[in-house]
């Protein structure tokens, strides 16, 4: 058995604790305490977060997609692979070290996406980007926790509460989509999205992108066109 090697530790701003970057052979893991937030071998649902949304934006050649949380870059890569040459993808990443890891030990996972001219990376709270937008985005993709609650930091709860969903709805253009990734289902969140005025679709996808293994949940919440 190949042992895990601890590569780096960083602190999440605003009292969010620590994140650790681990490597075992060619496998990478980002941990929050004893909880694995992401693993380089399980990219299927992170990619689906982007493809499920971007495939619904084909009539928007200049779509602007906001990605909350860089993670290991799988959602970003999938988004850039689906949107057109005139589109824009903005990534809001709270933890600077996560981007450093992406450019350093995990650079091969980015497959050149970090040099894509359609990309803008903003170091800061994606919630601030959402609250600062009004009809700005065609899609908002959130994968900053293990689900619709503040795991990596409690302040993230405000992304998923009534006010946070209201801010996301305001930041979206008509017909725009808010997509939220979760490791597990959450009926209360589905209901909360509906009460916020979204048309809600809940999709279960395989974590590894195959036909077997754990399933993750993705909510696709569409803002009305009028």
N, C-alpha and C positions, 0 to 999 in steps of 0.2 A: 504493500500500500504506500503510495506516494504521500508524504506528509504535507500539510498546509504550511505555507510560509507567510508570515506577517510582513507585508511590504510597507504599509504606512498607516498612520492614524491621523484623523483630523477632527476638529470640533465643529459641530453644526451651530450656526449663529442663533442667538436668542434662546439659549438654554436648551438646545435640542440634543445635547449629549454628544457622543462620539460616533464616528464612522471608521471602520477598519477596512482596508483593502487587503485581501488575501489571495494567494496563488497556490495552486496545486498542479504542477506540470503546466499544461496549457489552459487550465481552467482558472477563472477569476471569480471572486465573490466579494460583494460589498456587504458588510455586516453592521447592524445597529445593535450593539450589545450581543446577545445570543441569537438575535433574529436576522436571518439572511434576507436582505432587501432585494438582491438581484444576483444572478449567476450567469456567467457567459455561456453556459450550456443550455440555458432555458430562455430563448429569445422569442419564441413563437407568439406568445400573447402580447409582448411589447411591440412586435412588428404589426400584429393585427390591430392594435390600437390606432396605428396610422393608416393602414390599408383600408380598414372598414370605413374610415372617415373620408380619406382622400379619393377613394373610388366613387364617393357621392358628390365630389366637387369638380367633376370633369367638365361641367359647363361654366366653370369659373377659372379662366386661364391665368388671371392675376390674383389668385387666391392668396390670402395671408393666413398662415397657420401658426398658432402659438403652441409650443410644446413646453409643458411644465415639468421640469426635471430632466436633466441630460441622462442620468443613469449610466448605462454603458453604450448609449448611442444607437440602440437598435430601433427605437421609435423614430428618431431623427433620420436615420438612413432610409427607413421605409417611406417616410414622408417625402424626402427628396427624390426618391425613386418613383413616386406616383404623381407629384405635382408637375406642372409644366415649366418651361424655361423662363416665363415671366412671373412666376409665383415667388413668394417670399416665405421663409420659415424662420421664426424667431424662437430661440430657446431661452427660457428663464431658469437659471440654475443658481440656487442659494449658496452652495458650498464651492468656493473657488478651487479647492483641492480636487473635486470631482472632474473638473475640466483639465486640471494638471495631469491627473491620472489618465484621462482620455488622450492627451497629447504625449504622455510618457509611456509607462509600461503597457497600456492597453491601446496604443496607437494603431495597431493592426486591425482592431475591431472597428475603427471608424471608417476604414476603406476609402479614405480621402474625403469623406463628407465634411470634415471640419474646414476644408479649403474651398468648399462650394460657394460661389459668389452669391447665391440666393440665401445664404445663411447669415443670421445675426445672433450672436450669443450675448445675453445680458446677465451679468453676475448680480443677482438680487432676488428678491421675493417675487415669484410669479403672480402672487396675489396682488401686488402693487401694479404689475403690468395689466392685470385684468381690471382692477379698479380705475386705472388711468385711461382705459380705452372706452370709447363710445362708438359703436358701429365700426370697430377697427378690424375685427378678425372674422374670417370665414369659418374657422374651426379653432377650438381650444382643446388640447389633449393633455390631460392631467394624469401623471404617474409619479407622484411625489411621496406617496405613502403606500402601505399595503392594502389600502382601501379607503373609503370615504370617512376617514377619521385621522386625527393628527398623531400618527405613530412616530415619525421621525422628529417631530416637534409639535407641542400642543397648539401652537399658534396656527398650524395648518387646519385646525378645525373650522376656522372661519372661511375656508374655501368651500366647505360642504354644507354650511348651515343656510338658513333662509336668506340672509343678507348676502352671503357669498354667491349663492346661485343667482340671486337677483343681479349682482354685479356682473357675473358671467353672461347672463342673458343680455344685459345692456351693452356689453363689450362686443357681442356678436352682431354681425350683419343679419338682415332678415333671411331666414332659412339656414342660418349658420348652425354649427353642431358643437355641443359640448360633449366630450368623450372622457370618461373616467375609468381607470383601470383598478381592479381589485382582485386580491387573491381569493376572496370568498363572496358569495351573494350577500345582499343586504336589502331586505324587503322595505325597511323603513326609508332607506335612501331612494329607492325607486319611487315610493310614494311622495317623498319630499321633492323630487324632480318634477313629478306631475303637478303638485301643488304650486310649484314655481312657474308653471305655464309652459313647460316643455312637452313635446310629444316624445315619449320615452320608448326605446327599444333596448332590451337587455339580452346580451349575446354571451354565450359560454364558449370559450376557445381553449384549445390545448396549450399548456405551458410550453411544450417543446415543439409545437407546430405540427405534430404528427397525429396519428390516429389513436394513440394510447397515452396514458399518463394523466397527471393532474389537470384539472380544468380551472381556468381563471374567468373572471366576469368583467365584461366591458359594457358600460352604459353609453348609449348613443342618444343624446337629448337634443332634439332639434327645435330651434326657435321658430315660431310661426312667421310666415312671410308677410302677414298683415295684422 
